[in-house]
């Protein structure tokens, strides 16, 4: 019986395997660089979104502060009583005895 596998077939197969290894290595490098770029873009997007949220909250807090100031000016006695009551209950909740 003669061996149907020729040396040239084995050499061609080995060459194909080597090319596949190189292609796989290049694909892995491409995936790594893509993952790093994606992570960088995601971090940048998150930073931009966090900045937008911060600006929105800053504007809302300014509006709330102005409204509270106006309320205190219009009703000072009521504001003092509310602040005293809130402080009293807060101190009772945080009492360590």
For each residue, the residues with C-beta under 8 A, 3 or more apart:
1:
2:
3:
4:
5: 9 10
6: 9 10
7: 10 11
8: 11 12
9: 5 6 12 13
10: 5 6 7 13 14
11: 7 8 14 15
12: 8 9 15 16
13: 9 10 16 17
14: 10 11 17 18
15: 11 12 18 19
16: 12 13 19 20
17: 13 14 20 21
18: 14 15 21 22
19: 15 16 22 23
20: 16 17 23 24
21: 17 18 24 25
22: 18 19 25 26
23: 19 20 26 27
24: 20 21 27 28
25: 21 22 28 29
26: 22 23 29 30
27: 23 24 30 31
28: 24 25 31 32
29: 25 26 32 33
30: 26 27 33 34
31: 27 28 34 35
32: 28 29 35 36
33: 29 30 36 37
34: 30 31 37 38
35: 31 32 38 39
36: 32 33 39 40
37: 33 34 40 41
38: 34 35 41 42
39: 35 36 42 43
40: 36 37 43 44
41: 37 38 44 45
42: 38 39 45 46
43: 39 40 46 47
44: 40 41 47 48
45: 41 42 48 49
46: 42 43 49 50
47: 43 44 50 51
48: 44 45 51 52
49: 45 46 52 53
50: 46 47 53 54
51: 47 48 54 55
52: 48 49 55 56
53: 49 50 56 57
54: 50 51 57 58
55: 51 52 58 59
56: 52 53 59 60
57: 53 54 60 61
58: 54 55 61 62
59: 55 56 62 63
60: 56 57 63 64
61: 57 58 64 65
62: 58 59 65 66
63: 59 60 66 67
64: 60 61 67 68
65: 61 62 68 69
66: 62 63 69 70
67: 63 64 70 71
68: 64 65 71 72
69: 65 66 72 73
70: 66 67 73 74
71: 67 68 74 75 79
72: 68 69 75 76 79
73: 69 70 76
74: 70 71
75: 71 72 78 79
76: 72 73 79 80
77: 80 81
78: 75 81 82
79: 71 72 75 76 82 83
80: 76 77 83 84
81: 77 78 84 85
82: 78 79 85 86
83: 79 80 86 87
84: 80 81 87 88
85: 81 82 88 89
86: 82 83 89 90
87: 83 84 90 91
88: 84 85 91 92
89: 85 86 92 93
90: 86 87 93 94
91: 87 88 94 95
92: 88 89 95
93: 89 90
94: 90 91
95: 91 92
96:
97:
